[in-house]
Amino acid sequence: MGSKLSGPAGQGGKTIAQNADINVTPFVDIMLVLLIIFMVAAPMATVSIKLDLPPATPPDPNVPQKDPVYITIQESGSIFIAEQQTTIETLEVDVCAALGGGETGDCRQERVFVRAQPEVKYNAFMEVMNKLQEKGFLKVGLLNEDIT
């Protein structure tokens, strides 16, 4: 709030009247200072991590590509590998058979995909994941389907 030092044109004395106009100059000054602070601080907030990614190489056309193996967990607790039903006890053998590795153990180096219906209990899902990890299947991908 400011004051106004003036009077009517015909009077010789000065009167003091209040001025109710908003003084926006300090407000603009503060906004400009904040703008400069944020402009300086914003580039420092973005952290960059250097990644050394290998170059992309196409797969060898002479080597046949294997079909991925999907483990499906249904709401009822049934476990399927592709279209074949399995149990938690025979999961390792059935996954190796689906991957074509048999009992040699090299099947554990292949990627396996796990998908579950939305209504599957967390306990049933984690039982399958723990069994895979326990048996040495460490390359496990999780699949998610949009429910629309």
C-alpha positions, 0 to 999 in steps of 0.5 A, spaced: 500 500 500 502 506 498 500 513 499 499 519 495 501 526 496 497 531 492 491 535 493 486 539 489 488 544 484 485 550 488 488 548 495 495 550 497 496 545 502 498 538 501 493 532 503 495 525 504 491 520 501 492 512 501 493 508 494 490 502 494 493 499 487 497 493 488 505 494 487 507 489 482 514 491 481 517 487 488 512 481 485 516 481 478 523 481 481 521 475 486 519 471 480 525 473 476 529 471 481 526 464 482 526 463 474 533 464 474 534 459 480 530 454 477 533 455 470 540 454 473 538 448 478 534 444 472 540 441 468 543 439 475 537 435 477 538 431 470 543 425 472 546 421 466 549 415 467 554 412 462 552 406 459 557 401 454 552 398 450 554 392 445 552 394 438 546 391 436 548 385 431 542 381 427 542 374 429 545 369 424 540 367 419 543 360 418 541 358 426 534 356 427 531 360 432 527 357 438 520 358 440 520 361 447 517 357 452 511 360 456 509 358 463 502 360 464 499 360 471 491 359 471 487 362 477 485 355 479 492 353 480 494 349 474 500 350 471 501 349 463 508 349 459 505 351 452 499 347 452 501 341 456 499 341 463 504 340 469 505 340 476 510 344 481 514 338 482 515 336 475 516 343 473 524 343 472 523 336 467 518 339 463 521 346 462 527 342 460 523 338 455 520 344 452 526 347 451 529 341 448 535 340 453 533 334 457 537 332 463 543 335 461 543 342 464 544 346 459 536 348 458 537 352 464 541 358 460 535 359 456 530 364 457 523 362 460 517 367 460 512 366 466 505 369 465 499 369 470 492 370 469 490 377 473 486 373 478 492 368 480 494 368 488 501 371 489 503 365 493 501 361 487 505 365 482 511 366 487 511 358 488 513 357 481 518 363 481 522 360 487 521 353 484 525 356 477 530 359 481 531 354 486 532 349 480 537 354 476 533 358 471 535 365 472 533 368 466 526 368 467 522 374 463 515 376 466 509 377 461 504 382 462 497 383 458 493 389 458 486 388 461 482 393 457 
